[in-house]
Amino acid sequence: MIVSLILAAAAGAVVPAPGPVVALVAEEGTSQCLPDHSLCLEVPPVEDGDAGEAVLRVASPGAATASLALPAFAEAETVALWPRLIRAKGGEGAPRYLVGILSGQTSMYSGGGGSASQLHLLELSAAPGAARLGGEALELPWDGSLMIRACFSEQDSKDRLEACHDEYEFGADLTAATASGDAVFPTLTYRAVATAFPRTSRRSQDNSATKLKRADLVHAEDPACTYDRVLRYDAATARYAMDRAAPDCSDYTTP
């Protein structure tokens, strides 16, 4: 929640303009459409929670709905549609997009638990009646939320001012960069924000013996895992590449 507010505040500082990253409009059920309803997408819930059986349904006016098998994402327990589409440049031929799929995992353990998801961008050729999926152009950590028990005695509780769980949150946003270059798909800006509560806590450390002050009882950004990257599409590989390597933030993105 804290990370979502931080990202929303940053996005709200700029008035969005029409561009290649298009927000989908929620329709009845789980279907989401372009604002002009020229294309609607849906990832229906899978039976028995088998994410390996997930499909993308693609519907256009006057054409039969296509049901396209999604790749088997590693360790995925859930699969959902990202509520945006990224348009390709140019207007010739079949409409081309990058469609986002969120794969998620959860983990439960004594006194806590966590969840995380990754964003996969897949190329979609959306010709009415002949839709097809291409390869994966990008995979990114998207969100994470963890709660870990940190009090194991009355003294721990006293030392930690009754803040008996460490909390870690990670959230990301993806927008079109100001200068998008000449590639088929636009240059993107990836923004990640990580927070820890209490502010002194780190998942890779034993925090139970730490005496806390009232000033520590806040959700504070972790500068090591709060960062921006530019992503550029490479036509030779049909994938995006970061302008520089991202930090290892698995403490936030692995439940």
Secondary structure as the mmCIF struct_conf table of DSSP 4:
data_model
#
loop_
_struct_conf.conf_type_id
_struct_conf.id
_struct_conf.beg_label_comp_id
_struct_conf.beg_label_asym_id
_struct_conf.beg_label_seq_id
_struct_conf.end_label_comp_id
_struct_conf.end_label_asym_id
_struct_conf.end_label_seq_id
HELX_RH_AL_P HELX_RH_AL_P1 ILE A 2 GLY A 12
TURN_TY1_P TURN_TY1_P1 ALA A 13 ALA A 13
BEND BEND1 VAL A 14 VAL A 14
BEND BEND2 PRO A 18 PRO A 18
BEND BEND3 PRO A 20 PRO A 20
STRN STRN1 VAL A 21 ALA A 23
HELX_LH_PP_P HELX_LH_PP_P1 LEU A 24 LEU A 24
STRN STRN2 VAL A 25 ALA A 26
BEND BEND4 GLU A 28 GLU A 28
TURN_TY1_P TURN_TY1_P2 GLY A 29 THR A 30
STRN STRN3 GLN A 32 CYS A 33
TURN_TY1_P TURN_TY1_P3 PRO A 35 ASP A 36
BEND BEND5 HIS A 37 SER A 38
STRN STRN4 CYS A 40 GLU A 42
HELX_LH_PP_P HELX_LH_PP_P2 PRO A 44 VAL A 46
HELX_RH_3T_P HELX_RH_3T_P1 GLU A 47 GLY A 49
HELX_RH_3T_P HELX_RH_3T_P2 ALA A 51 GLU A 53
STRN STRN5 VAL A 55 ALA A 59
TURN_TY1_P TURN_TY1_P4 PRO A 61 GLY A 62
BEND BEND6 ALA A 63 ALA A 63
HELX_LH_PP_P HELX_LH_PP_P3 ALA A 64 THR A 65
STRN STRN6 ALA A 66 ALA A 69
HELX_LH_PP_P HELX_LH_PP_P4 LEU A 70 PRO A 71
TURN_TY1_P TURN_TY1_P5 ALA A 74 GLU A 75
BEND BEND7 GLU A 77 GLU A 77
STRN STRN7 THR A 78 ARG A 87
HELX_LH_PP_P HELX_LH_PP_P5 ALA A 88 ALA A 88
BEND BEND8 LYS A 89 LYS A 89
BEND BEND9 GLU A 92 ALA A 94
STRN STRN8 ARG A 96 TYR A 109
TURN_TY1_P TURN_TY1_P6 SER A 110 GLY A 111
STRN STRN9 GLY A 112 SER A 125
TURN_TY1_P TURN_TY1_P7 PRO A 128 GLY A 129
STRN STRN10 ARG A 132 ARG A 149
BEND BEND10 SER A 153 SER A 153
HELX_RH_AL_P HELX_RH_AL_P2 GLU A 154 ASP A 159
TURN_TY1_P TURN_TY1_P8 ARG A 160 GLU A 162
STRN STRN11 HIS A 165 ALA A 176
BEND BEND11 THR A 178 THR A 178
BEND BEND12 ASP A 182 PHE A 185
STRN STRN12 LEU A 188 PHE A 197
BEND BEND13 PRO A 198 PRO A 198
TURN_TY1_P TURN_TY1_P9 ARG A 199 THR A 200
TURN_TY1_P TURN_TY1_P10 ARG A 203 SER A 204
BEND BEND14 GLN A 205 GLN A 205
TURN_TY1_P TURN_TY1_P11 SER A 208 ALA A 209
HELX_LH_PP_P HELX_LH_PP_P6 THR A 210 LEU A 212
HELX_RH_3T_P HELX_RH_3T_P3 ARG A 214 ASP A 216
BEND BEND15 VAL A 218 VAL A 218
STRN STRN13 ALA A 220 GLU A 221
HELX_RH_3T_P HELX_RH_3T_P4 PRO A 223 CYS A 225
STRN STRN14 TYR A 227 ASP A 234
TURN_TY1_P TURN_TY1_P12 ALA A 235 ALA A 238
STRN STRN15 ARG A 239 MET A 242
BEND BEND16 ASP A 243 ARG A 244
HELX_LH_PP_P HELX_LH_PP_P7 ALA A 245 PRO A 247
HELX_RH_AL_P HELX_RH_AL_P3 SER A 250 THR A 253
#
